[in-house]
Amino acid sequence: MPELRRTPLHAWHVARKARMVPFGGWDMPVQYTSILEEHKAVRTAAGLFDISHMGRLTVEGTDATRFVDRMFTNDPAGMKSGQVRYGFVLNAAGCTLDDILVTKWSPEAFEIVVNAGNRGKIVAWIDQHKTDCDVVITDRTFDLGMLAVQGPQAIALAEGLIAGVAVGGLKYYHASPAECLGAEAVVSRTGYTGEDGFEIIAPNAAIVSLADVLLQRGVVPCGLGCRDTLRLEAAMPLYGHELTEATNPIHAGLGWAVKPEKGNFLGREAILAALADPTPRPVRVGLTLTGKRAAREGANVLVNGTVIGTVTSGSYTPWLDRSIAMAYIQPHHTAIGTELTVDVRGTAIPATVTALPFYKRAK
Amino acid sequence: MGLSNLRYAKSHEWVSVTDGVATVGISRFAVDQLTDVTYLELPKVGKTVAIGDEVGVIESVKSTSSFYSPVAGEVIAVNDAAVQDTGLLNEDPYEKGWLMKVKLAAGAGIDHLLDQSQYDAQIASEA
């Protein structure tokens, strides 16, 4: 196995007694003290996540819009400067190579955040498909770090640390250049927890200093363990689970981030075919299980003893204090309230189809 | 409880024997690997168990694991408090977080289990 990569905060995590695990080729903290406590800190106060493992690419040049348009299912031409959009990179079969965030600075400058485990694949995709486009793509993953600060107090606790823009004045899914403790940075009103908060990209040294100051102010260091339970409650897909190279985003219920009407992009023909195909396909649903036992990825979902689907993510979740899961199931069983069972290691556990997301913060 | 008196199974259960009764739990190392324990299923009192029998389930936020009996005998008590409050395993795996008590079968012992230094060597290789 190749050596695991380390983020600029690696020593910071180890000094705080984080339990480190491999994730997407990186040595990352799964928890510092308790996944349950870290999860609750994000729902009630503020948590700090090192997300420097995510891939950060810039796309610049006269053909930047044309190139992003080719690569991305959402519509870059329709984005305003400073706007962030979620969408997919698809293969020719319309299935998902990665789910990404694209920030537009101008028609000639974009920034893309990709999943850690897919960075190599996306960089290779870009090399293969940029062909005639006049663009320069730069991988900034290793010289810039990235933090997510999430929770109802996230904006207030960062007061005065970020200059050049009022973070609290940024609209959801908008980004701005900023200054972080004297260094050039980018801040966005985005996250992967279902809470308010922001994400910041800055040089490695500034990221470490910012983490130190936020910690002094009471922001709770959080590992990938609660990042997973938080995003599950918020029903956000996780690549490798709800999205794979065998998953079409239409069937994942994420068609809102696919814009075939905008014109050509890679995978568009397969998407149009999927939209026109009347064959019933498994669709993504939420399940609430009876009791606290978790349905793990791969567990079968049944009706009257017949398998009708498979769990993609499942866990006991601390905030809702129950066992929830996302699953792909046959479409005629997806009505909210439908009673099913999930095979948890040989035990049939009753489950109910539940509206997604499981958790939505009060506005 | 002095940790030096404990014996361990390779599957991370600890055992302490007093007057022919083995108290069984899982080690701090195992609990830390699991992350927060959220669900616990323990055997019924009166069940006869053999070494290596799967006798329960321990679920955490991140994983689901089997609980194996490291000894042979009859289950005479289980820790209902830990079933009700699974946080006891994370807080105190060697005292309040014990899992079951087994009256050892005639001739059954714990010589097959690892001592502290052997177990320390095992977890050093797994960590």
Interface residues (C-beta under 8 A of the other chain):
Chain A: R19 V30 Q31 S34 I35 L36 G225 T229 G291 K292 R293 A294 R296 S315 Y316 P318 V344 R345
Chain B: D32 T35 D36 T38 Y39 V57 E59 V61 K62 T64 N90
